[in-house]
């Protein structure tokens, strides 16, 4: 099994960033790659327990589900995530949030328990998703 790790910097306080990547009303603004929209949502990463959603994508609906396994505000959240339509175990995802020393946040996403092929797919999917996160944060600051 392989590991995907993506690190990005955002111009937002770590405590605000943690709220933005864990609370359902914020998650819905950016969760999923460009062109996707979430529906049938039970997505709350603020506390341990199950989560689920359906992403409507240009290629059709994509069901996602898992379990939030650990929450450590404002530093990290960990959850499992299934890979629909594949013979693969659930992967483990961790969002880490840390002050970057310049008034912003370093956000690190780590996904483990995936194949090399899934790492490549994840680079595209999570990359697009994190681009949407950046746009959502920019809109929030402009408001």
Helices and strands as residue ranges (DSSP letters): E 2-10, H 14-22, H 24-27, E 37-42, E 49-57, E 60-72, E 76-81, E 91-99, E 105-114, H 116-142
